Amino acid sequence: MPFIEAAKKIAKALDVSLDHLFGEGINASFDKKTVQRLQDIENLNPTVKEKLFFLIDTVIRDTKAQQAYAQ
């Protein structure tokens, strides 16, 4: 157990998740702030969540289109 506690302290000091620190798991590529945002989104009202996803999808689509035309 001491290793786990030390790992938690290191992750907290670096402001990353344990997944990120060890490079494993579904959240390994996300920093702590991104993970927190994802958790907050999961707790939103379904209607608000749907509107947020629509906005996110629109931004992603437009960014991909800009990248495709820039080449």
N, C-alpha and C positions, 0 to 999 in steps of 0.2 A: 504493500500500500504506500510506502514512502515515495516510490517512484512516481505513482499516480499524482500524489500531492505536489511533488516537485514539478511534474509536467504541467499541472494546472497553473502553478505559479508562473512558470516560464511563458505559457500561452497568454496568461493575463498581462504579464509585463510587456509582451510583444504585441498585445492587442489583436490576437488571432485565436481561432477556435482550436481545440485539440486535434480535430480532423486536419486542419490546415497545418498544424505543427508537425504531425506525423505523415502528412501527405497521403492520407487514406480516407475513405468514406465519401459519402455523397457531397459533403460540404468542404472537401479538402481544398478546392480552388477558391473558396470564398473567404474574404476577410471577416472579422467579427462583426463589423458594421453591416455588411451585406447580409450575413446570417440573421442579424437582429431585424433588419428590414423585411426579410422573407417571413420571419415569424410574425411580425406585426401585420403583414399583408394577410396571412392566414387567419388572423383574428378579426378582420374587417367584416362588416355587413356584406352579405353576398352581392347586393346591388352596387355598392361602392367598389367592391372587389372587381366586379365585371367591368365597370367604367375604367378603373385603373388598368386592368389588363388590355382593354381596348386602346388606351393611350400608349401603353408600353408597346403593344404590337404595331401601332402606327409608326412610332418612332423607329423601331427596329426595321420595319419594312422600308421606310424612307431612307434610313442610313444605308441599308443594303443596296438600294437603288442608286444612291449617290456614288457608292463605291464601285458599282458595276459600270456606271457611265464615266467614271473618272479614269478608267483603264483604257 
